[in-house]
Amino acid sequence: QVQLVESGGGLVQPGGSLRLSCAASGSIFSSNTMGWYRQAPGKQRELVATITRGGSTNYADSVKGRFTISRDNAKNTVYLQMNSLKSEDTAVYYCNLLVLGLPHLGWGQGTQVTVSS
């Protein structure tokens, strides 16, 4: 069973940066699309960014130009570099493997990102 472990969250001031990591156990990581999601208090979980096994990326309009998703297949790890953070980026961030555009695995514990002065 593949498990996902997110890390790298924290408290940052508006305009600051954070780099999130998601380590996946199991051998299916490198052959699948991975995605970062986030869930803010009182809101539904939303897809923020995706990266295919070949490295093609897509972003939600709200983060385009500020966030960068990347992956290291040798390390079974996907990253989310977040720059120019805004208060509205405050959320718990999760990663998952996507199959037919939908999250395929059980959710990890997520990592909290709080943007506040």
N, C-alpha and C positions, 0 to 999 in steps of 0.2 A: 504494500500500500504506500502510495506516494504521500509524503508529508511536506507541508510548506511552513517555513519559519521566517517571518518578517522581522526586520530590525532596522535601526537607524533613525527612528523618530525622536522627537524631543520638542522643546520649547524654543522658538526662534522669533526674532522681531520681524515686523513687516519689512520686506525687501531682502531678507536673509535667504540662506540656502541650506538645504539638507540633502543627503543622499541616502535613499532607502535601499535595503538589500532584501532579497528573498531567496533563501536556500531551499532547494527541493531535493528530497531523497528519492531514489528510484531512477530507473533508466529511461523513462519516457520523456523526460524534460526536453532533451535536445531535438526531438522530432516533432514538437508541437508549438503552437502559438501560446505565448504567455501574456498575461495582462495584469495591470495594476488597477485596483478598484479603490474607492473610498466611500466612507459613510459618515456623514456629519450628524450631529445630534438632531433627532426628530425628522431625519430625511432618509430616503431610500438609498441603498448602495448604488453607486454609479461607476461606470467604466471610465477610467481616466486615460489609459494608454495601452496599446498592444504592440507586440513585436512577434513576427513570424520566425520560424526556424531559420529562414534565410536572412533575417535582419530587417525586413520591411516593417515600418512603424506607422501607427496611426494615433491621433490624439483627440481628446475632447476639445471643443472650441475654447472652453474655459481655461485650458492649460497650454494651448498651442503657443509655441515660442518661448515658453518659460520652463517646461518640463522636458526631459529627455529620457527615454527608456532605452536600455541596452541589456545585452545578455552575454554571459560567458558560459558556453555549453560545456567546456571542459570542467568547470566548477559547479555546474548545475545551478547557476545563480542568475537572477535577473535583477537589474538595478533601476532605480528611478531617481534621476538627478533633478532636484526641484530648485529653481532659482526665482528671484523676484517674488518671493512668497507673499501672499495676501491673507488677510484675516479669514476670508472665505475659503481658504484652503485647509482650514482647521477641520480635521476629521481623523478617523481611524483608517489607516491604509492597509489594504490586503492585496495579496497576489493570488493568481489562480491560473490554471491551465485551461485554455479554451478549446472546445470541440464544437464545431459548427457555430462558432460565435458565442457560445454560452459557457459559463464556468462549469468545470467538469469534476472538480475535486471538492472534498470537504474544506471548509474555511479554516485557516490558521487563526492564531490569536490576534493577528494584526499588530500594527505599530501606530501609536498615537502621535499625531503631528498637531502642535498647537502654535498658531501664529498670533502673537500678541505683544504689545509694547508694555 
